[in-house]
């Protein structure tokens, strides 16, 4: 019985001593602290200049990952936009040395509404008909984010997604959706 108590005591003592060692590590740790910003609001300035508003909100979960949402809609006829509206949710994984910055890869889901011109009618009696079509795309992307000490961020990213529904119906051809831009934002 004494041997059993001795083994249990020894096991607990060794485990507690290892736990103390983990708390006193001297290597750099990127854990979230009270002064680390965890939210970010961004504007895609690359698209604003050509007539499309794109606003993004990102929540940094830890030093390696984040989730976010983005909305996009055209406001000018500078470029003929087929896209009427899009809402995107994304997950990012950061590979950089810092809290939510550096090189990242993302997976996204995008609900999009676009205008499609279709050819309707029997052969010889064809006419064009414009319809608003809603679809959902899944895609991948990547990019690079820089963050200043004051919390201002600059981000470059590109991605592409594939619409899952409505392709091939009545000759529709809007099957891939782009995602990308140059974002300027602020972390708080």
C-alpha positions as CSV (number, residue, x, y, z in Angstrom):
1,X,0.0,0.0,0.0
2,X,2.9,2.4,0.8
3,X,4.3,1.7,-2.7
4,X,1.0,2.7,-4.3
5,X,0.9,6.0,-2.4
6,X,4.5,6.6,-3.3
7,X,3.8,6.0,-7.0
8,X,0.7,8.3,-7.0
9,X,2.6,11.0,-5.1
10,X,5.6,10.8,-7.5
11,X,3.3,10.9,-10.5
12,X,1.5,14.1,-9.3
13,X,4.8,15.8,-8.3
14,X,6.4,15.2,-11.7
15,X,3.2,16.4,-13.5
16,X,3.0,19.6,-11.4
17,X,6.7,20.4,-11.9
18,X,6.2,20.1,-15.7
19,X,3.2,22.5,-15.5
20,X,5.3,25.1,-13.7
21,X,8.0,24.8,-16.4
22,X,5.4,25.6,-19.1
23,X,4.3,28.8,-17.3
24,X,7.9,30.1,-17.1
25,X,8.9,29.7,-20.8
26,X,11.1,32.4,-22.2
27,X,10.3,32.0,-25.9
28,X,8.0,34.6,-27.6
29,X,4.4,33.8,-27.2
30,X,1.7,35.4,-29.4
31,X,-1.3,34.7,-27.0
32,X,-4.1,37.2,-27.1
33,X,-3.6,39.9,-24.4
34,X,-5.9,42.7,-23.3
35,X,-4.2,45.2,-25.5
36,X,-4.1,43.0,-28.6
37,X,-6.7,44.1,-31.2
38,X,-9.0,41.3,-32.2
39,X,-11.4,43.1,-34.6
40,X,-10.7,44.7,-37.9
41,X,-12.9,46.8,-40.3
42,X,-11.6,47.2,-43.9
43,X,-12.5,49.0,-47.1
44,X,-11.4,47.6,-50.5
45,X,-9.8,50.7,-52.1
46,X,-8.9,48.8,-55.2
47,X,-12.6,48.4,-56.1
48,X,-13.8,51.8,-54.9
49,X,-11.9,53.5,-57.7
50,X,-13.7,51.4,-60.3
51,X,-17.2,51.8,-58.9
52,X,-17.7,48.9,-56.4
53,X,-18.1,49.2,-52.6
54,X,-16.6,46.3,-50.6
55,X,-16.7,46.4,-46.8
56,X,-15.1,43.7,-44.6
57,X,-15.2,42.8,-40.9
58,X,-12.7,40.4,-39.5
59,X,-12.5,38.8,-36.1
60,X,-9.0,37.5,-35.1
61,X,-9.6,34.2,-33.2
62,X,-5.9,33.7,-32.3
63,X,-2.5,34.4,-33.8
64,X,-3.1,31.9,-36.7
65,X,-6.7,32.2,-37.7
66,X,-9.7,34.5,-38.2
67,X,-13.2,34.6,-39.5
68,X,-14.9,37.4,-41.2
69,X,-17.7,38.7,-43.5
70,X,-17.7,40.9,-46.5
71,X,-20.4,42.7,-48.5
72,X,-19.9,44.1,-52.0
73,X,-22.2,46.1,-54.4
74,X,-21.6,48.4,-57.4
75,X,-22.5,52.0,-57.1
76,X,-21.2,53.4,-60.4
77,X,-21.5,52.5,-64.1
78,X,-17.7,53.1,-64.8
79,X,-17.5,49.4,-65.5
80,X,-20.5,47.3,-66.6
81,X,-21.0,45.1,-63.5
82,X,-22.9,41.9,-63.9
83,X,-22.8,41.5,-60.1
84,X,-25.6,43.2,-58.2
85,X,-24.7,42.2,-54.7
86,X,-22.5,39.6,-52.9
87,X,-22.2,38.6,-49.2
88,X,-19.1,36.5,-48.3
89,X,-18.1,34.6,-45.2
90,X,-14.5,33.4,-44.9
91,X,-12.0,31.6,-42.7
92,X,-8.3,32.5,-42.8
93,X,-5.2,30.8,-41.6
94,X,-2.1,33.0,-41.2
95,X,1.4,31.7,-41.7
96,X,3.2,34.9,-40.6
97,X,5.2,35.7,-37.5
98,X,2.8,37.9,-35.6
99,X,-0.8,38.1,-34.5
100,X,-3.0,37.9,-37.5
101,X,-0.6,39.2,-40.1
102,X,1.6,37.9,-42.9
103,X,0.8,35.4,-45.6
104,X,-2.6,33.8,-45.3
105,X,-4.8,31.2,-47.1
106,X,-8.6,31.4,-47.0
107,X,-11.6,29.4,-47.8
108,X,-14.9,31.3,-48.5
109,X,-18.5,30.9,-49.2
110,X,-20.2,33.7,-51.3
111,X,-23.9,34.4,-51.9
112,X,-24.1,36.4,-55.1
113,X,-26.8,38.0,-57.1
114,X,-26.0,38.8,-60.7
115,X,-27.7,40.0,-63.9
116,X,-27.6,37.4,-66.7
117,X,-28.7,38.0,-70.3
118,X,-30.2,34.8,-71.7
119,X,-31.3,33.9,-75.2
120,X,-34.9,32.6,-75.0
121,X,-37.3,31.2,-77.6
122,X,-37.3,28.7,-80.4
123,X,-34.6,28.7,-83.0
124,X,-35.2,31.5,-85.5
125,X,-37.4,33.4,-82.9
126,X,-34.7,34.0,-80.3
127,X,-34.8,37.1,-78.1
128,X,-32.6,38.3,-75.2
129,X,-34.1,38.3,-71.7
130,X,-32.3,39.8,-68.7
131,X,-32.8,38.1,-65.4
132,X,-31.5,38.5,-61.9
133,X,-30.0,35.2,-60.7
134,X,-28.9,34.3,-57.2
135,X,-26.3,31.7,-56.6
136,X,-23.8,30.4,-53.9
137,X,-20.1,29.8,-54.6
138,X,-17.4,28.1,-52.6
139,X,-13.8,29.1,-53.2
140,X,-10.2,29.5,-52.1
141,X,-7.9,32.4,-52.0
142,X,-4.7,33.8,-50.5
143,X,-2.9,37.0,-49.8
144,X,-0.6,39.0,-47.5
145,X,-1.5,41.4,-44.7
146,X,0.7,44.1,-43.0
147,X,-0.2,45.8,-39.8
148,X,1.4,48.9,-38.3
149,X,2.0,49.4,-34.6
150,X,-0.9,51.8,-34.6
151,X,-3.3,49.2,-35.9
152,X,-3.6,50.3,-39.5
153,X,-3.6,47.4,-41.9
154,X,-2.8,47.0,-45.6
155,X,-3.9,43.7,-47.3
156,X,-3.5,42.3,-50.8
157,X,-5.5,39.2,-51.7
158,X,-6.9,37.1,-54.6
159,X,-9.3,34.2,-54.8
160,X,-11.7,32.4,-57.0
161,X,-14.9,30.5,-56.3
162,X,-17.2,28.3,-58.2
163,X,-21.0,28.8,-58.3
164,X,-22.7,25.7,-57.3
165,X,-26.3,26.2,-58.7
166,X,-27.9,27.6,-61.8
167,X,-25.0,26.8,-64.1
168,X,-26.1,25.4,-67.5
169,X,-29.8,26.3,-67.0
170,X,-31.1,28.2,-70.0
171,X,-27.6,28.9,-71.2
172,X,-26.3,30.6,-68.1
173,X,-22.5,31.1,-68.0
174,X,-21.7,33.0,-64.8
175,X,-20.0,30.0,-63.1
176,X,-16.9,31.5,-61.5
177,X,-16.7,34.5,-59.1
178,X,-13.6,36.4,-58.4
179,X,-12.6,37.7,-54.9
180,X,-9.7,40.0,-54.3
181,X,-8.5,43.5,-53.8
182,X,-6.4,46.0,-51.9
183,X,-7.8,46.6,-48.4
184,X,-7.0,49.3,-46.0
185,X,-8.4,48.9,-42.5
186,X,-8.0,49.5,-38.8
187,X,-7.7,46.9,-36.0
188,X,-9.4,47.7,-32.7
